[in-house]
Amino acid sequence: DLMHEVNRITVSKRLGREEVVVPNILNLGVDLIATSNILKDEKKQP
């Protein structure tokens, strides 16, 4: 099940929008991509 696999994914590096998170997920011929670049922006703590 695709959503079961997606829910198991943990991203440990910063990614930009449209970067590939999982190539060819479940051998379906499609890549799972990031839809937001929020992980790419590092916020400084006060």
MIDOSE-1310 file (N, C-alpha, C; in nm, 2 decimals, decimal comma, always signed):
residues 46
dlmh	+0,08/-0,12/+0,00/+0,00/+0,00/+0,00/+0,09/+0,13/+0,00; +0,06/+0,21/-0,09/+0,15/+0,33/-0,11/+0,15/+0,42/+0,01; +0,03/+0,45/+0,07/+0,03/+0,54/+0,18/+0,09/+0,48/+0,30; +0,09/+0,35/+0,32/+0,16/+0,29/+0,43/+0,31/+0,31/+0,42
evnr	+0,36/+0,30/+0,29/+0,50/+0,32/+0,27/+0,54/+0,47/+0,29; +0,46/+0,56/+0,24/+0,48/+0,70/+0,26/+0,49/+0,74/+0,40; +0,40/+0,68/+0,48/+0,39/+0,71/+0,63/+0,52/+0,66/+0,70; +0,59/+0,57/+0,65/+0,71/+0,52/+0,71/+0,83/+0,60/+0,68
itvs	+0,83/+0,69/+0,59/+0,94/+0,77/+0,55/+0,98/+0,88/+0,65; +1,10/+0,89/+0,68/+1,16/+0,99/+0,76/+1,27/+1,06/+0,68; +1,26/+1,19/+0,67/+1,36/+1,27/+0,60/+1,45/+1,33/+0,70; +1,58/+1,30/+0,68/+1,68/+1,35/+0,78/+1,77/+1,46/+0,72
krlg	+1,75/+1,50/+0,60/+1,83/+1,61/+0,55/+1,73/+1,72/+0,49; +1,78/+1,84/+0,48/+1,70/+1,94/+0,42/+1,68/+1,92/+0,27; +1,55/+1,94/+0,23/+1,52/+1,92/+0,09/+1,45/+2,05/+0,04; +1,47/+2,08/-0,09/+1,40/+2,19/-0,15/+1,28/+2,14/-0,22
reev	+1,19/+2,23/-0,26/+1,07/+2,20/-0,33/+1,11/+2,12/-0,46; +1,03/+2,02/-0,49/+1,05/+1,94/-0,61/+1,17/+1,85/-0,61; +1,24/+1,83/-0,50/+1,35/+1,74/-0,49/+1,29/+1,60/-0,46; +1,36/+1,50/-0,52/+1,31/+1,36/-0,51/+1,34/+1,31/-0,37
vvpn	+1,24/+1,26/-0,30/+1,25/+1,20/-0,17/+1,27/+1,05/-0,18; +1,19/+0,99/-0,26/+1,21/+0,84/-0,29/+1,19/+0,82/-0,44; +1,30/+0,78/-0,51/+1,29/+0,75/-0,65/+1,21/+0,62/-0,67; +1,13/+0,62/-0,78/+1,06/+0,50/-0,82/+1,00/+0,42/-0,70
ilnl	+0,92/+0,49/-0,62/+0,85/+0,43/-0,50/+0,77/+0,31/-0,54; +0,79/+0,21/-0,47/+0,72/+0,08/-0,48/+0,73/+0,03/-0,63; +0,83/+0,06/-0,70/+0,85/+0,02/-0,84/+0,73/+0,06/-0,93; +0,67/+0,17/-0,90/+0,55/+0,22/-0,97/+0,59/+0,31/-1,09
gvdl	+0,72/+0,34/-1,10/+0,77/+0,42/-1,21/+0,75/+0,57/-1,19; +0,72/+0,61/-1,06/+0,71/+0,75/-1,03/+0,79/+0,78/-0,90; +0,84/+0,90/-0,90/+0,92/+0,95/-0,78/+0,83/+1,02/-0,68; +0,86/+1,00/-0,55/+0,79/+1,08/-0,45/+0,88/+1,21/-0,43
iats	+0,81/+1,32/-0,45/+0,89/+1,45/-0,44/+0,84/+1,53/-0,33; +0,93/+1,62/-0,28/+0,89/+1,72/-0,17/+0,81/+1,83/-0,24; +0,70/+1,86/-0,17/+0,61/+1,97/-0,22/+0,63/+2,10/-0,15; +0,72/+2,10/-0,05/+0,75/+2,22/+0,02/+0,90/+2,23/+0,05
nilk	+0,96/+2,35/+0,06/+1,10/+2,36/+0,09/+1,12/+2,41/+0,23; +1,02/+2,38/+0,32/+1,03/+2,42/+0,46/+1,14/+2,36/+0,53; +1,18/+2,24/+0,49/+1,30/+2,18/+0,56/+1,43/+2,24/+0,51; +1,43/+2,31/+0,40/+1,55/+2,37/+0,35/+1,59/+2,49/+0,43
dekk	+1,49/+2,57/+0,48/+1,52/+2,69/+0,56/+1,56/+2,66/+0,70; +1,67/+2,70/+0,74/+1,72/+2,67/+0,87/+1,69/+2,80/+0,96; +1,61/+2,78/+1,06/+1,58/+2,90/+1,15/+1,68/+2,90/+1,26; +1,72/+3,02/+1,30/+1,81/+3,04/+1,41/+1,73/+3,05/+1,54
qp	+1,78/+2,98/+1,64/+1,72/+2,99/+1,77/+1,77/+3,11/+1,85; +1,69/+3,18/+1,92/+1,74/+3,30/+2,00/+1,83/+3,25/+2,11
